[in-house]
Amino acid sequence: LGLPRAPLERAFAKFRPSSKNAAEEMPAGILREIQDLERSRGGRWFPVAYPANCLFDPSRSVAAEALSEPSASPAPVDDATRDAFAKFAGELTEDQRRAWIDLQGSGSISEEERSAKVKLLQAMLSEDQNFLLRKALLVQQSAQAASGADVDPTAYTCVHMWLGGCGFGSEVNNLLSAMVFCAQSGLDCVVEDDAWNAGRLHSYLEAEPLLLQRCPHAGRCRMLQVKRDKRTATVGWFAICRHAKTVRFEAKAALSRKAWRYTEETQRAIRQLNSELRLPPGEFVAVQIRRGDKVAGLRRETLRVTVADYADAVLAQCEALPGRPASAVVAVCTDDLGAAEEIAAEIRRRRPRISVRFRTRRDCPQQLRAGHWQAEWNALPEAQRRQLTHEFLADLEVMKEARVLVCTHSSNVGRLA
C-alpha cells in the first residue's frame, strides 16, 4: 500500500486476532439476514472488487482438481483435503459440476460476470452440498497451516496440552496425538486441564508417566504450547496435527492402551452402568449413533446417516458366517434416546428375535436426551458433567467389548473404541 513500515508496526504491536466466531454465536435469524445481504450486495465488496488482494479464494482452490479431469502433473495435495473435496464432488449433479467447472475457468471475465456465476452455483447447491464445500475448504486451510508448522523438538523440554470446551472424544484424541509426539521425541507430555469441561483427566485415568499432571521442569521449562480456542490455535497445535498424519493408527493405539487405565472410581461407575445392559461378553454387535451438534446446527461436522442405513449395517454383522455364529443381541450407544428407540423398532420389525438394548438416559437432562449439544453440556453443573462422562466411558467400553462395532469414520468416539 506504500505506507511507512514503522507506524504500521506500532499500530499492530498490540493487535490480536479475535477468537470469536460470530456466525456460530449470533441468533440464526440475524445470520440469515446477513447471508441474504451478502448474496445481494457482496458483488461490490472488497474481496470481489480486489481479487488480487485475497490470500485465499475458495473458488480457485484444490476443489477444481476434484471436479475436473486430472492433470498430467497435479500439485501435491494433502490426503484429507483431497478426500474432503472428492466427497463434495461426489454429491454434485452434472449441472452443478458444469457450473463449478465453468466458475474455475472464469478468471479472465469481469467481476460482475464472475459474481453472477458464484450466485448461480450457490443457488444450485443444497444445504448439505454447501456444508460439504465449507468443510472441504476448512480442511484445506487446516492442512495448509499444519504443513507450515515445522518445530524442532530438541528446542523444548516438554509439551503442555490444554484441554478445553470441546467434546471428550475430540479433546482426548488430540491429547493422545500429543502423547505420541512426546514419546517419539523424548519429551514430557503435561496435561493442562484447569478449564476442561469434563473435570480432571487423572480423575478418570491413571495415565502417568505418559501423561503428567504437573511439569517436572519447573523453573527450567521450555514448553511447546498446544492450545486451541474455537477457530484459533497455537503453532504447537498445528505441529502435533502435522506429526499425527505420519503416525500409523496401530502405533497410536498401542501407546494409548498403556495410558488408558481407569481409576477405581471410574471402574466402579462403568461396571454399574454396564451391568444394567446385561450384555453377553463378546457375543453382541454394537452400534454408535451420533446426533446433536455432530450432524445439525452451525457446529455440525458431518452429514447425517439415516437410521435405516445403520440398521442395514448392523443386521449384516448379525448374520452367521463360517466359524462365527449369528448375534442375537445388539447394543445401541448413542447420545439421542429417540435414535435408539427408532433403530430398535427397525431391527425388531425386520429381525424380531434380535434383542436390542440401550440406556434409557433417565438421569440425563431433558435438553440432552435428543443428542449431544456442546454448549448445553458445558453449562451443566460439574457433578452432572462428571456423571455424563462416566456414561460416555461406559459406552466406550461396550463398543470395545463388542464382537463388531458399527460406527462412522467421522466419529472421534469410534476411533477411541
Number of C-alpha atoms within 10 A of each C-alpha: 3 4 7 8 8 8 10 10 11 10 9 9 9 7 9 7 6 9 12 12 11 10 15 12 10 10 10 13 9 11 15 12 11 13 14 12 11 13 15 11 10 16 19 14 10 11 15 16 14 11 13 10 11 10 8 13 12 16 16 13 15 20 24 19 18 19 19 14 8 10 8 6 6 9 9 8 14 16 11 15 23 19 15 23 25 17 16 22 22 13 15 17 12 9 10 18 17 15 17 23 16 15 21 18 13 15 12 8 9 10 17 13 14 20 17 13 18 19 15 15 19 17 13 16 16 12 10 14 19 16 18 22 19 16 19 25 22 15 19 24 15 16 20 16 17 20 15 12 19 14 14 10 16 10 10 16 21 23 25 24 26 20 28 20 18 19 18 19 18 15 18 17 17 20 23 22 20 28 27 24 23 21 14 10 15 14 20 24 30 26 23 20 17 12 12 17 23 27 18 17 19 17 15 21 18 18 20 15 12 20 23 19 17 12 18 14 12 8 7 8 13 14 20 23 17 23 18 20 14 11 9 14 15 14 20 23 22 24 22 24 21 20 17 18 14 8 13 9 11 9 10 17 15 10 16 20 10 13 17 13 16 17 14 13 12 21 17 12 15 21 12 13 16 17 9 11 14 10 18 11 10 13 19 24 26 27 25 22 24 22 21 18 17 20 16 15 12 13 14 15 16 17 14 14 13 11 17 13 10 19 20 13 15 21 17 10 19 22 12 11 9 5 6 10 11 17 19 17 19 25 25 26 24 23 23 20 20 15 21 23 15 14 22 21 15 16 22 13 11 12 13 12 11 18 15 22 19 19 18 13 16 9 10 15 14 9 11 17 20 16 21 19 20 17 11 11 21 16 11 13 10 14 11 16 18 19 15 18 18 21 21 19 22 21 25 18 16 25 26 16 19 21 15 19 23 19 21 17 9 13 17 17 23 19 14 17 18
